Amino acid sequence: MRLCLLPLAVLVAACATDIRTDDPASADSAGGSSGGPPATSATQGNDSGTPGSTSSDPSGTSEGDSSGIGDEGPKLDVGSGGDGPSGFGCAKVDFLFVIDNSGSMADEQQSLAASFPAFMDTIRDEVAAMDYHMMVVSTDGSMIQTSSGGSGSQQVISCSGGNCTCAPTPDCCEDACAMGQDTCFGVPCGGEVAVEGCDVELGAGRRFSSGGSCDLPDEVRFIDQDEPDLETKFLCLADVGTFGSGNEVPIDAMLAAVDAHNTDGGGCNEGFLRDDAVLVVTIITDEEDDHDGFFGSEGDPPQWRDALLAAKGGNETAAVVLALLGDNDQPDGLCTPFDDTGVDGAEASPRLREFAESFGSRGFVGSVCAPSYDTFFAQAVSVVDTACDEFEPEG
C-alpha cells in the first residue's frame, strides 16, 4: 500500500492513500504454478493443507517408489555437501523470507503465522538436511528524498497510525519519537530497542518484531536449527508489522539480503548465505513490484533471476523461489482488487510471477489471498525436496 509523506515541520493527522490496482481478469486458482510441484486437484484455498490426488504428492512420495523411504516420510537427499556417490544432494538450506510490511498486509501475516508451525513440522519430518538458516527481511523501500545544505540535513517522516519510517536513518528516529509516535521502523519509542544502522538497511535481517526485540544474539540476524524455540523466534521475526514503507520493493530487498556487501565479513547478514547450501527464497506480498520511476525495484524478471543466481555463483541448482502473490489475473484467482481503503484485496503481480516461474521446477507460486497457507507450504516442501535432490555444490 502506498502511503503519503509528512515533512518533519508539518505533522498531518491523516494521510490519503494512493491505491494502485489492476482490473480483475478471470484468474488463477490459489494452487501453485505449473513450474512447481506435480499437478494436483487441490487449490491453495484448501484450509486442510491436504492436497488432492496426484501421481506424486506434495510430500515427494510417488507410487511405486523403490528408494527405501520408510514410514517417517521422504528425506531430502544428503550428499555430505556433495560428497555422496553421485556428488548431488544438499546438507544445508538457507531460508530467506521476504515479507511485505505495508499497511495492507495484516491478514497475510496472520496466515503466515498460522501456517508456519505445520511447515516446520513437515521440514523436520521430511527433510534430512537439518543444517539450515532462517532470516526475515521486510520490503521497505525509500519513500523519501533527503537533501543537505549548509545548515544540515532535511528530514522527512512518514507516519501511519503512530508508526513511522523516516530518513536519514537512524538518527531521524529520535525526532520521530519526539513527535509523539509509537514506533520508528518497528522499534518501539522509549528506548526499549536501540535502532542501529543495520536495523534500517534494506535487505538486512530483522532482529525485532513490530512490538520489540526478538532477543537474537548480538550481531546475528538469522536463526538456525539449534534455536530451542524456533517457531516462536521465527514468528517474532516474521511479525514485521503493517506500517512499513508504501514503496514495497521485495526484489530489491531480496537481492540486498544476499549481496556481498551484506553477507561478507562485517556485513549486516554475515554468516547467513553459504556456498554449500540451497537458498530458498519465499516472497509474500499483495502488490506487484513494478518500477515506475520512484516506486518499485529496478530491472525486469530476467535481470532479477540473473542477479539472484549470481549471489549463488551462477549455480542454477542452488536457488529456489517460492511466492505468495496477488492472482487477480489468473484463472479462478482468489484475490479481488484493492478496495477503497487499500487494505482488503491485492494487486495482480505478473512480473513477480514471471520471476518465480523462471526458475522452472525450482519456482512455485500460490495465492496471497488464500484463507490458509497450509497447502502452499505443504506443496513447497516438494519443490525444496526436488531441488535438494538435484543440487550440485560448486567445486
N, C-alpha and C positions, 0 to 999 in steps of 0.2 A: 504494500500500500504506500502510495506516495503522499508524504505529509508536507506542510508548508514550513517556511523558515522564519525564525524570530530573531531579529537583531538584538544584541545584548541591551542596547539602550531602550528598546521598546518591547515589553513583555505583553503579548496579546493573550487574552484569556482563552481563545479558541482558534483553531486553525481550520481552514477549509481543506477538504481532502481532494486531491487530484486523482480521480479514479480512471485507470486505463482498462478497458475491457475489449474483448473480442466478441463479435456476434456469434451466438452458438450455432454450430453446424451439427448435423447428425453425427454423433461422435462415439468414441472408444469405450468399450467396457473397462471396468477398473482392473481387469486382469493384466498380466504382463504383456509386453510387446512380443512380436514374432521373433525378435532376436534373443529372447530369454529362454526359459525352460521349455520342455516339450508342451505342446498344446494340451489344454485341459478344459473341461466344461465349466469349471468354477470361474467366477469373476471375483475381482478384488472386493466387491461389496459383500462377499460371504463372511459373516461375522464369525463363523465357527473356526475358520483357519484350516478347514479340511478341504483340500482341492478335490475336484471331481475326478472321475476315472480317466486314466491316461496310460499310454504304453510305457511311460517311465514317470513315476510320480515325483512330486517336488522334493521328496527326501533323497532322491537319487537311486532308489531301488527299482530295478527293472525286472520284469518277468523272465524267468529262465536264467537269472544271474548265477554264474558259477564261480564267482570271485572269492567265495568263502566268507561272505558277510554274515555275521552272526545275528542273534535276536536283538542285540542292542542297537542295530541300525548301521547304515554305512558310515565309513570314516573317510575323511579326506586323505588321499594318498600322501604319505610322508616319505620323502627320499633322503632324509637327513640333510636337507639343504641341497638336494640334487645329487646325493651320493648313492642313491638306490640303484638297482640293477639297470634301469632304463635311463637314469640320470634325470628323470622327471619327478615332479611332486613337490609340495611345499610343506615346510615345517613351521613356517611363520606367516601370520596375516596381520597387516596393518589396516585397521578400520578407521576411515575418516568420514565423519558425519557433518554435512554442510546444511545447517538448519536456518531457514528464513525466520528472522526475528522482527519482522514488521508488524504493524497493528492488526493485520487480518489473520494472524496465524494461531490464535488461541486454540481452536478446535483441533487443528492439525497436530499441534504439540501435545495435546491431551491424548490423541490417538497413538502417537509415538510412545508416550509414557505407558499407555495401557498394553501395547503390543511388545515392548522391548523385553520384559522378563521371559515371555514364551520364546522369543527369538534366541535369547541366551541359553535357555534350556535346550533348544534344538542344537545350538552350537556345541554345547557340552556333550550332548548325546551322540552327535553325528560327525563332529569334526575332530580328527586325530591331531591336527596341527594346533596344539593348545598353547603355543607361544604367540601371543597376539598383543597388539597395542590398540587402544581406542582413544580417539581425540575428536572433540567437537569444536567447530568454528561457526560463527554466525555470518550473515550475508550483508552486514553493514557496509555501505559504500559512502563516500564523502558526499554529503548533501550541500556542503558549503564551500565557498571560496574565501580564503583569507588574504589579507594584504597587510603589509607593514610599511610604516613610514618613519619619519624621524622621531615621532613620539611613541612608537611601539606598534604592537600588532592590533589589528581589528578582529574582534571575536564575534562569532555568530553562533547562537544556540537554538536548537530545535527541540521543542518540548511537546509531549502529548500525555495528558493525564498525570502531570507531575514528574514524568520521566524524560530525561534529556540525552541528546547527543550534541556534541559541540566540537569546535576547533578554534585555535590549535590545541591539540591534546598533548599531555594530560592536564596541563595547567588550568585549562578553562573549566575543569570540573569544580574547582574551588569556587569560581564565580557562579556556575550553575546552581550549586548547592546553596550559595549565599542568597540566591533569588527565591529561596523557599521551596525548591523542588525536592522530590523524594529520592531520586537516583540519578546517576550520571553513568552512561554506558552499562547500566545494570548493577552498578556498585552503589549500595545504599549511602546516602549522605549521612554524615555524622561520625565518620572516621572508623566504621567497623572494618572496612577493607581499604587498603591503600591502592589507589589507581597508579599503575606503573605503565611505562611505555608499551610493553607487550600487551597489556590488558586492552589497549585501544588500537592495536595494529591489525589491519586487515589480514586475515588468514592465521593469526596467532591462536593457538589452542586456548580454550576458555579455562579459567580457574575458579569461576564463581557462577552462581545461578542468578536469576533475576532478583533473588532475595538475600544473597550473601555468599560467603566463601564456601567452597566445596572441600576445603581442607586437603588439597593436594600437597605433596612435599615441596619444599622450596625449589623454585626454578623449573619444576616439572609441569607439563601441560597436557599430559595424557595419562591414562591408566592402563594397567596390564593385567594378565591372568592371575597375578599374585595378589591383586586387590581383594581383601577378605569380604568386602560387601560391594561387589562390583556393580550390581544392579542399582543400588541406592546411589552410589557415587556417579554412575553414568547419568541417571535421571536428574541428579543435581546439575551436572554439566549441561545436559540437554534442555534444561529449563532456561532457555535463552531469553524468555520474555517476549513481549509484543510491542516494545517501544523503541525498537531499533530504527535505523535509517529507512525511510521510504524508498531510497535508491538501492534496491536489492541487487547485489552483484555476486550471485552464487559461483559463477565461473571464476571471476577474479579472486574470490575468497579461496576457492579450491586450489587454484594454481599458486596463490601466495603461500598457502599452507605447506605445499610440497616444494616450493622454490628453495634453491640452495641458500639464499640469504637467511631463510628461517630455519632450515634443517641442519646446516653445517655448524661447526663448533661456535658457540656463542650466540647462535640464533634463537629466536623465541621457542621454536619447536625442536630444539636439538634432541636427538635420540629417537624421535618418533619414526621417521622413514628409514627403512632398512633395505639394503640392496638385495638381500636374500629372502625377502618376504613378498607375498602378493599384496598389492594395495587394493583395498575395496572401498570405493567412494560411494556414499549414499547422499543424494541431494533431495531435500524436502522443501518445496516452495509452492506457493499458489499463484506465482506470477512468472511471466516469461522473462528471460534475460536478453533483452533486445537493446542494442546500443543505438541511442537516438540523440547523439550529441553529448549531453551532460549525464544522462542516465544510462545504466546498464554496463555490462562488460564489453570491452572492445573485442574485435575479431569475429570469426564465424565458427560453426561447429567443427569443420576440418582442422582449423588452426588450434582450437581448444584441444582436440584429440591429440594432435602432434605435440602440443606443449605438455600435456599430462604424460604422454609416453616418454617424452624427453626426460622428465623427472625420474623415470624408471629405466634410464639408459637406453631408450628406444625399444625395450623388450615388450612386444605385444602380448606375451603370455603373462605379464606381471601386473596387469591392471584390470579391474572390474568396475563397472559403473552401474549403480542401481539408482533409480529416480522415482519419486512420487511427485507427479506433476498435474497441472490442470489438463483435463482431457475433453474440453468443450468441442474440439474439432475432430474428435474420433467417434466412430460408430458406437452407439449405446454408451456414450460418455456419461459419467455421474455428475460432473460439475456443471453448474449454471454460471452465467456471467456475474461479476460483482454486482451487488445491489447498491442502492443509493448511499449506504453507509460505507461502502468499500471494505466491509468486514466479511459478509457472507458471500460465498461463491468463489470463483477462481478465474484466472486468465489462461486461455489456451497457450501452450508452450511448444510450438513446433520446433524451435531452434534447440531447446534443451532436449527434446525428444530425439531429434536427429543426432545430437551429440551422444546420448546414451546408446542409441541403436547402432551408432557407427562402430561400436565395439563387438558387434556380432553376437556370438553366443556368450560373450562376457558383458553384455549390456541387457538391462531388464527395466521395464517401465511399468508403473502402476498408477492408479488414480489417487491424487492427494485428497480427493473428496470422499473417498471410501469411508464408511462408518467405522470400519476396523481395518488395521493394517496387518492383522494376523496372517491372512492368506498371502499377502505380498511377501512378508518376511519368510514364511514357510517355503515359498517358491524360490526366494532369493538364495536360500541355502543350497539349492540345487545348482544355481549359477556359480556360486563360490566353489562348490564341490567339483564341478567340471573344470573350472579354472585351475584349481589345485592339481587336478589330475594332469593337466596339460602344461603346468608351469615348468619352464626351463630356466633355471638360475643361470645368470651370466657367469662365464668363466668355467 
